Amino acid sequence: MGGTTGGGVATINVEVMRLFRAAGYPCDLVDTEALKARLPAPAAYLAGYLKLLALIAARRPRLVYLQVAQTGYLHQSLFLLLAKLCGRRTVAHFHAKADLAQASTPAQVRRIVASQRYIDHMIVLTEGCRRSLEANGWHGPLTVVPNFIDTRPLPRDLTPTGDRRDLLYIGRMDQEKGIFDILEAARRLPDEPFVFVGDFADPAQERRFTAELDELANVRWLGPMYDERKYAVIAGARLLVFPTRRDEFPMTLIEATILGCVPLVSDVGSVGEIVQDGVNGLSIRPGDVDGIVAAITRLRDRAELERLAAAGLAFARARFTSEAVRQTLFEVAG
C-alpha cells in the first residue's frame, strides 16, 4: 500500500517492493497516489479500500504492508484496519518526525497509538521516533529502518573528492532550506563555485533568488534534476551545503555521502543520525553564514576533506542502502 511517485515515501515504497519481488515474494499494489491523481481524495481512498478488499478476497495475501505518512495517518492506516478485519498480518512503515508530540496534536498522537490494535508491526525511520512512540504508549513490536537507497543506478567510477571543485545545494529551493544563506556565503567566497539544483514552489522567492544570482559570477542554478543527471552533479561536487532550518531525514544526504560529497548540514530533525559532526561531515547552525564560510574554508584542507568523505561513504553503505536493510525488512515481514 502506498504511492510510487512524489518524494521520499514513494521512493521507499518502490524499493521495498523491488526487494521483495527480487527475493521471490509476489506483490500486489494499491497505489494511493495514482488513485488521488485521478479522483478527489475521498473517492480515491474509498476506491483504494475497495481495491484492497478485492485483492484480499482474490489473492489471500499473508501480509498487508503500508507506507504511511504522519499527515493523514488516520485514513491511510484504515487500510490496515480493513486488512486485520480480514485476518491478514499487517505492517506499517511509518514516515514520521522524531518527536511525535511536538509534530502532532495530542488527539493525533492518541489516534496513532490507538492504531496498534490493528498493526502487528511498526517500522519507524529513527531511534527518536521509536522512543517517542513508546513514551506515548506504543507497546507492540517496533523496528527502526532508516531511509535507504538503491545504489545500483549510482555512478561507480568516482572522481576523488579532493579533485572536485563545486559546492552544491540540492533540494527544494526555499528560504527555509537556507538558500539565501548560501548565496551570502557565495558573496563572501567569490573564488568558490556554487551550484544550486532544485525547483521553486514560491514565485516571489524565485524572483528574489534570480535577482541576487545576477550579481554573483560564481553561482549557477541548474533547475530541477532527477536520477542519473542528479547523481552526476552530486558526484562532481566536493561539498553539499545544506543549512536547512527544518527537515527530518533528507534522502539527499544519503546520496551525497555515498557519492563522496561531504555534507555541511544543520543538525535539525534526524539529520544527526546521518551526519555526525567531525566524523563524516560538519554541522552548521541554521542561519549562521559565518559558520558556513568557516566550514567551507576548513575543508580546503584536502586531507581533512578526504577523511570525512571516506568515513561518510563507509557509514552510509553500512546503514542507508537496500543491501543494509533488506534482511531486517524480511524479518519484520516474517
C-alpha positions in Angstrom: 0.0 0.0 0.0 1.3 3.4 -1.0 2.3 5.7 -3.8 5.1 5.2 -6.4 5.7 8.8 -7.3 6.2 12.1 -5.5 9.0 12.0 -2.9 10.8 10.0 -0.2 7.8 7.9 0.9 7.2 6.8 -2.7 10.9 6.1 -3.2 11.0 3.8 -0.2 7.7 2.1 -1.3 9.1 1.3 -4.8 12.4 0.0 -3.4 10.6 -2.2 -0.7 8.6 -3.8 -3.5 11.6 -4.3 -5.6 13.5 -6.1 -2.8 10.6 -8.4 -2.0 10.0 -9.3 -5.7 13.7 -9.9 -6.2 13.6 -12.4 -3.3 10.7 -14.3 -4.9 7.8 -12.8 -3.0 4.8 -11.9 -5.3 3.4 -8.5 -4.5 0.3 -6.6 -5.5 0.0 -2.8 -5.1 -2.8 -0.4 -4.3 -1.2 2.8 -5.5 -2.8 5.5 -3.4 -1.1 8.4 -5.2 -2.2 7.2 -8.6 -5.8 7.0 -7.3 -5.6 10.5 -5.9 -4.3 11.8 -9.3 -7.5 10.6 -11.0 -10.1 11.1 -8.2 -10.9 13.6 -5.4 -9.2 12.5 -2.2 -12.3 11.0 -0.5 -13.3 9.0 -3.6 -9.6 7.9 -4.1 -9.4 6.5 -0.6 -12.8 4.7 -1.0 -11.6 3.2 -4.3 -8.4 2.1 -2.6 -10.2 0.5 0.3 -12.4 -1.4 -2.2 -9.4 -2.5 -4.3 -7.6 -3.8 -1.2 -10.7 -5.8 -0.2 -10.9 -7.2 -3.7 -7.2 -8.2 -3.7 -7.5 -9.8 -0.3 -10.5 -11.9 -1.5 -8.8 -12.9 -4.7 -5.2 -13.4 -3.6 -5.4 -14.2 0.2 -2.1 -12.4 0.9 -0.2 -13.3 4.0 0.8 -9.7 4.7 -0.5 -6.2 4.0 2.3 -3.7 4.1 1.6 0.1 4.2 3.8 3.1 3.7 2.0 5.6 5.9 2.8 9.3 6.5 2.3 11.3 9.7 -0.1 13.6 7.9 -3.4 11.9 7.0 -2.4 8.9 9.3 -6.0 8.0 10.2 -7.5 7.5 6.7 -4.2 5.9 5.5 -4.0 3.4 8.4 -7.6 2.3 7.7 -6.1 0.1 5.0 -4.5 -1.9 7.8 -7.7 -2.0 9.9 -9.5 -3.5 6.9 -6.7 -6.0 6.4 -6.7 -7.0 10.1 -10.5 -7.5 10.0 -9.9 -9.8 7.0 -7.4 -11.8 9.1 -4.2 -10.6 7.4 -0.9 -9.8 9.1 -0.2 -6.0 9.0 2.9 -3.9 8.9 3.1 -0.1 8.9 6.2 1.7 7.6 5.7 5.0 9.3 7.4 8.1 7.9 7.2 10.4 10.9 9.1 13.1 12.6 11.3 12.0 15.5 9.2 13.8 18.2 5.5 12.9 17.6 4.3 15.1 20.5 6.0 18.1 19.0 4.8 17.5 15.4 1.3 16.4 16.2 -1.7 17.4 18.3 -2.5 15.3 21.4 -5.5 13.9 19.5 -3.4 12.9 16.6 -0.9 11.2 18.8 -3.7 9.2 20.5 -5.0 8.1 17.2 -1.6 6.9 16.1 -1.1 5.0 19.3 -4.6 3.5 19.2 -3.8 2.0 15.8 -1.6 -0.6 17.4 -4.8 -2.6 17.9 -4.7 -3.4 14.2 -1.0 -3.1 13.4 1.1 -6.2 14.0 4.5 -4.5 13.5 5.5 -0.8 13.2 8.6 0.3 11.3 9.9 3.8 12.0 12.8 5.8 10.5 14.7 6.8 13.6 15.5 5.9 17.2 14.0 9.2 18.2 10.6 8.2 16.7 10.8 4.8 18.3 11.4 6.4 21.7 8.6 8.9 21.1 6.1 6.2 20.2 7.0 4.1 23.3 6.8 7.2 25.6 3.3 7.8 24.3 2.0 4.3 24.9 3.0 2.1 22.0 3.6 -1.4 23.3 3.7 -3.5 20.1 6.7 -4.6 18.1 8.8 -1.6 16.8 11.7 -1.8 14.4 13.9 1.1 13.2 14.7 1.0 9.5 16.2 4.3 8.3 15.5 5.7 4.9 17.7 3.9 2.3 18.5 4.0 -1.4 19.2 1.6 -4.2 22.8 2.0 -5.1 22.6 0.3 -8.5 21.9 3.5 -10.5 24.7 5.4 -8.8 27.9 6.2 -10.7 30.7 3.8 -10.0 33.9 5.5 -11.1 34.0 8.5 -8.8 36.5 11.3 -9.0 38.4 11.7 -5.8 36.7 14.2 -3.5 39.8 16.3 -3.3 39.9 16.7 -7.1 36.3 18.2 -7.2 35.5 21.9 -7.1 31.8 22.5 -6.9 29.9 23.4 -3.7 26.4 22.0 -4.2 23.0 22.7 -2.8 20.3 20.2 -4.0 16.7 20.2 -2.8 13.6 22.3 -2.7 14.5 25.9 -3.5 13.1 27.6 -0.4 14.3 30.1 2.2 13.6 27.6 4.9 16.2 25.4 3.3 18.9 28.1 3.7 19.3 29.0 0.1 19.8 32.7 0.7 22.3 32.0 3.5 24.3 30.0 0.8 24.1 33.0 -1.6 25.5 35.2 1.1 28.3 32.7 1.7 29.0 32.7 -2.1 29.2 36.5 -2.0 31.9 36.3 0.7 33.8 33.5 -1.2 34.0 34.7 -4.7 36.6 32.1 -5.8 34.4 29.2 -4.8 32.0 27.8 -7.4 28.5 27.2 -6.1 25.8 25.1 -7.8 22.1 25.0 -7.0 19.8 22.2 -8.1 16.1 22.2 -7.4 12.8 23.9 -8.2 10.9 26.8 -6.6 7.3 26.5 -5.3 7.2 30.2 -4.4 7.4 32.7 -7.4 8.3 35.5 -5.1 11.3 33.6 -3.7 12.3 32.7 -7.2 12.3 36.3 -8.3 14.4 37.3 -5.3 16.9 34.4 -5.9 17.4 35.2 -9.6 17.9 38.9 -8.8 20.7 38.0 -6.4 22.0 35.4 -8.8 22.6 38.0 -11.4 25.1 39.7 -9.1 27.2 36.6 -8.4 29.5 35.3 -11.1 30.4 32.2 -9.0 26.9 30.8 -8.7 24.9 28.7 -11.1 21.3 27.5 -10.8 20.6 24.4 -12.9 16.9 23.9 -12.1 15.4 20.6 -11.1 17.3 17.3 -11.9 16.4 13.7 -11.3 18.0 10.2 -11.4 21.2 9.9 -13.4 21.6 13.7 -14.1 21.2 14.4 -10.4 23.7 11.7 -9.4 26.3 13.0 -11.9 26.0 16.5 -10.4 26.4 15.2 -6.8 29.4 13.0 -7.9 31.0 16.2 -9.3 30.8 18.2 -6.0 33.1 18.1 -3.1 30.7 19.6 -0.6 27.0 19.5 -0.1 26.0 22.8 1.6 22.6 22.1 3.4 21.9 24.7 6.1 18.2 23.9 6.3 16.1 25.3 9.1 13.6 22.4 9.1 13.9 18.9 7.8 13.6 15.3 9.0 15.5 12.6 7.2 16.7 14.0 3.8 17.5 11.4 1.2 19.9 13.9 -0.4 22.3 13.4 2.5 22.5 9.7 1.9 23.0 10.1 -1.8 25.7 12.7 -1.2 27.7 10.7 1.3 27.6 7.6 -0.8 28.9 9.6 -3.8 31.8 11.1 -1.8 30.3 14.6 -1.4 31.0 15.8 2.1 27.9 17.3 3.8 27.8 20.6 5.7 24.4 20.4 7.4 22.2 21.9 10.1 21.6 19.3 12.8 17.8 19.5 12.7 15.2 16.7 12.8 17.0 13.4 12.5 19.9 14.8 10.4 22.3 13.9 13.2 21.5 10.2 12.6 23.0 10.6 9.1 25.8 13.2 9.6 28.0 13.3 12.7 29.9 16.5 13.1 33.6 16.0 12.5 33.2 12.3 11.7 31.5 12.1 8.3 30.6 15.8 7.8 30.3 19.1 9.6 27.4 20.7 11.4 26.5 24.3 10.9 23.7 26.3 12.7 20.7 27.4 10.6 21.1 31.0 9.6 24.8 31.1 10.5 26.5 32.4 7.4 29.8 32.8 9.3 29.6 29.1 10.1 29.1 28.2 6.5 32.0 30.2 5.4 34.2 28.8 8.1 33.3 25.2 7.3 34.0 25.7 3.6 37.3 27.3 4.4 38.2 24.5 6.8 37.6 21.9 4.1 40.0 23.4 1.7 42.4 21.1 3.6 42.4 18.1 1.2 43.4 15.5 3.9 40.5 16.5 6.1 38.1 16.5 3.2 39.2 13.0 2.1 38.9 11.7 5.6 35.4 12.9 6.0 34.4 11.6 2.6 35.8 8.1 3.2 34.0 7.9 6.6 30.8 9.1 5.1 30.9 6.5 2.3 31.5 3.7 4.8 28.8 4.8 7.2 26.2 5.3 4.5 26.9 2.0 2.9 26.6 0.2 6.2 23.3 1.8 7.2 21.4 3.5 4.4 21.4 1.2 1.4 19.0 -1.5 0.3 21.6 -4.1 1.0 22.0 -2.9 4.6 18.3 -3.0 5.4 17.0 -5.9 3.3 17.3 -8.6 5.9 15.6 -6.5 8.6 12.7 -5.9 6.2 12.4 -9.6 5.5 12.5 -10.4 9.2 9.7 -7.9 10.0 7.6 -9.3 7.2 8.0 -12.8 8.8 
